[in-house]
Amino acid sequence: MKGNSERVPNKNLKNFSGKPLYHKTLDVLLKSKYIDSVIINTDCSKIESDLNSNYFNKTIIHKRPESIIGNYVSMNKIIEYDLSKLNSDIYIQTHSTNPLLLTKTIDSALEKFLTFKKKYDSIFSVSRTQKRFYDQNSLPLNHDPNMLVTQHLKPIFEENSCFYIFSKKSFLSSNSRIGSRPFMYEIDKVQSIDIDENKDFIIAEAVFNLLRNEK
């Protein structure tokens, strides 16, 4: 978790329905019946202090070295650093900006990974869409403009960055959290809401509170 965000200042510590935003995702991970350790990789002393105050002995903190700090550092570089510090059979990487992701979804995806054997070597979460797309020159990408019925379109899947599951072997062989034989794990659009801008924050919090009040 970065301390600074260009589009939403102090995003991870920004109040989200009564708690810092990152608490939502962290609580989801800590409730999983399959996750043994949660590593927080951060360059922010304020986040580290908040972790020590609210999650003491519940997480492992990796202070991000200068060599992998910056807005243009690949997440794969950060994962590579974390893997060098801690050994495990299976890794799951998430972001703190998906506050509507559910523990049961995480557990279901991990269970799926355990069934793969050799067919797949990794999982990444996706969102399905069946809409008409065009390129920058107004040319249709995935449809016949004369056919206006969207239910006949082949679905397109968006990498929504909610989670990635992989083994150390898979990561090292591909140098990526998405291996050479990945499985796309579809989740619903509500859980895949991602906070990139202030308007996303407003939408995500409104949906979160609405769903909580319906329970």
C-alpha positions in Angstrom: 0.0 0.0 0.0 1.4 3.3 -1.1 1.3 6.3 1.2 0.5 8.7 -1.6 -2.0 8.5 -4.4 -2.1 11.0 -7.2 -5.9 10.9 -7.8 -7.2 10.3 -4.2 -4.8 11.8 -1.6 -4.1 9.5 1.3 -6.5 7.0 -0.2 -5.7 4.0 1.9 -6.2 5.9 5.2 -9.2 7.9 3.9 -12.4 7.2 5.9 -14.6 4.6 4.3 -17.8 4.0 6.2 -16.2 4.6 9.6 -12.7 3.1 9.1 -9.7 3.6 6.9 -10.3 2.2 3.5 -7.6 -0.5 3.6 -9.3 -2.0 6.7 -12.1 -3.4 4.6 -9.9 -5.6 2.4 -7.6 -6.5 5.3 -10.6 -7.7 7.4 -11.8 -9.8 4.4 -8.4 -11.5 4.1 -8.1 -12.1 7.9 -11.4 -13.9 7.9 -10.4 -16.4 5.2 -10.1 -20.0 6.4 -7.3 -20.6 4.0 -5.0 -17.7 4.5 -2.3 -18.2 7.1 -0.4 -14.9 6.9 -1.2 -11.5 5.5 1.8 -9.4 4.3 1.4 -5.6 4.0 4.0 -4.1 1.7 4.1 -0.3 2.3 6.3 2.8 2.0 4.1 4.7 4.5 4.9 5.2 8.2 1.4 6.3 8.9 0.0 3.0 7.5 2.6 1.1 9.5 1.5 2.9 12.7 -2.1 2.3 12.0 -1.4 -1.4 11.4 0.4 -1.6 14.7 -2.4 0.1 16.5 -5.3 -1.9 15.0 -3.8 -5.2 13.7 -0.9 -5.8 16.0 0.5 -9.4 15.5 -2.1 -10.1 12.8 -0.1 -9.0 9.8 3.5 -9.0 8.6 4.8 -5.6 7.5 7.3 -5.3 4.7 8.8 -1.9 4.5 9.2 -1.1 0.8 12.8 -0.4 -0.1 13.7 2.7 -2.1 14.4 0.6 -5.2 10.7 -0.3 -5.7 9.1 2.9 -4.5 7.3 5.1 -7.2 4.2 5.4 -9.3 5.8 3.5 -12.2 7.2 0.5 -10.4 5.7 -2.7 -11.7 3.6 -4.6 -9.1 5.5 -7.7 -10.2 8.7 -6.2 -8.8 7.0 -5.6 -5.4 5.6 -9.2 -5.4 9.1 -10.5 -6.3 10.5 -8.7 -3.2 7.8 -10.1 -0.9 8.4 -13.6 -2.2 12.1 -13.3 -1.5 11.2 -12.6 2.1 8.6 -15.3 2.8 8.2 -18.8 1.5 4.7 -20.3 0.9 3.0 -22.9 -1.2 0.4 -20.6 -2.5 0.2 -16.8 -2.7 -2.7 -14.5 -3.2 -2.2 -10.8 -4.0 -4.9 -8.3 -3.5 -5.3 -4.5 -3.5 -6.7 -2.3 -0.7 -9.0 -0.4 -3.2 -11.6 -3.1 -3.6 -13.7 -2.7 -0.4 -16.7 -4.8 -1.6 -14.7 -8.0 -2.2 -16.1 -10.8 0.0 -14.2 -13.5 2.0 -16.4 -16.2 0.5 -15.2 -15.2 -2.9 -11.5 -15.4 -1.8 -12.0 -18.8 -0.3 -13.9 -20.1 -3.3 -11.1 -19.0 -5.6 -8.4 -20.6 -3.4 -10.4 -23.8 -3.4 -10.6 -23.7 -7.2 -6.8 -23.2 -7.4 -6.3 -26.4 -5.2 -8.1 -28.5 -7.8 -6.0 -27.5 -10.8 -3.1 -29.9 -10.7 -1.3 -29.1 -14.0 -4.0 -27.6 -16.2 -3.6 -24.1 -14.8 -0.8 -22.4 -12.9 -2.6 -19.2 -11.7 -5.9 -17.4 -11.2 -6.8 -13.8 -11.8 -10.2 -12.2 -11.2 -12.2 -10.8 -14.1 -15.5 -9.1 -14.8 -17.7 -10.1 -17.7 -19.2 -7.6 -20.1 -21.3 -8.0 -23.2 -21.3 -4.6 -24.8 -20.4 -3.1 -28.2 -16.8 -1.7 -28.3 -15.1 0.6 -30.8 -11.5 1.7 -31.2 -10.2 5.2 -31.4 -11.1 5.4 -35.1 -14.8 4.5 -34.4 -14.3 1.0 -35.9 -16.2 -1.8 -34.2 -14.0 -4.2 -32.3 -16.3 -7.0 -31.3 -19.5 -6.7 -33.2 -21.3 -6.2 -36.5 -22.8 -2.6 -36.4 -25.9 -3.9 -38.2 -26.6 -6.4 -35.4 -28.0 -4.5 -32.4 -28.8 -7.3 -30.1 -26.1 -7.5 -27.4 -27.1 -10.9 -25.9 -25.6 -12.5 -29.0 -22.2 -10.9 -28.4 -19.3 -13.1 -27.2 -18.5 -11.9 -23.7 -15.3 -9.9 -23.0 -13.5 -10.3 -19.7 -11.8 -7.4 -17.9 -8.9 -8.0 -15.6 -10.3 -6.2 -12.5 -7.2 -6.6 -10.3 -9.3 -7.8 -7.3 -7.0 -10.8 -6.7 -4.3 -13.0 -8.2 -3.4 -16.5 -7.0 -0.2 -18.2 -7.9 2.6 -20.4 -6.7 6.2 -19.3 -6.3 7.2 -21.6 -9.1 4.6 -20.1 -11.4 5.7 -16.5 -10.6 9.4 -17.2 -11.0 9.0 -19.0 -14.3 6.8 -16.3 -15.8 8.1 -13.3 -13.8 4.4 -12.4 -13.4 1.5 -12.8 -11.0 -0.4 -14.1 -14.1 1.3 -17.3 -15.1 1.6 -19.0 -18.5 -1.6 -21.0 -18.0 -4.0 -18.7 -16.1 -7.6 -19.3 -15.2 -10.0 -16.4 -15.3 -12.2 -16.3 -12.2 -15.3 -14.3 -12.8 -16.7 -12.2 -10.0 -19.7 -9.9 -10.0 -19.4 -6.2 -10.8 -20.3 -5.1 -7.3 -17.4 -6.9 -5.7 -15.1 -5.6 -8.5 -15.7 -1.9 -7.8 -12.3 -0.3 -7.7 -11.4 3.0 -6.2 -9.2 5.0 -8.6 -10.8 8.5 -8.3 -12.9 10.4 -5.8 -16.1 9.6 -7.6 -15.3 5.9 -7.3 -14.9 6.4 -3.6 -18.3 8.0 -3.3 -19.9 5.2 -5.4 -18.2 2.4 -3.5 -19.1 3.8 -0.1 -22.7 4.3 -1.1 -23.0 0.7 -2.4 -21.2 -0.7 0.7 -23.6 1.1 3.1 -26.7 0.1 1.0 -25.8 -3.5 1.1 -24.9 -3.4 4.8 -28.3 -1.8 5.6 -30.1 -4.5 3.6 -28.7 -7.3 5.8 
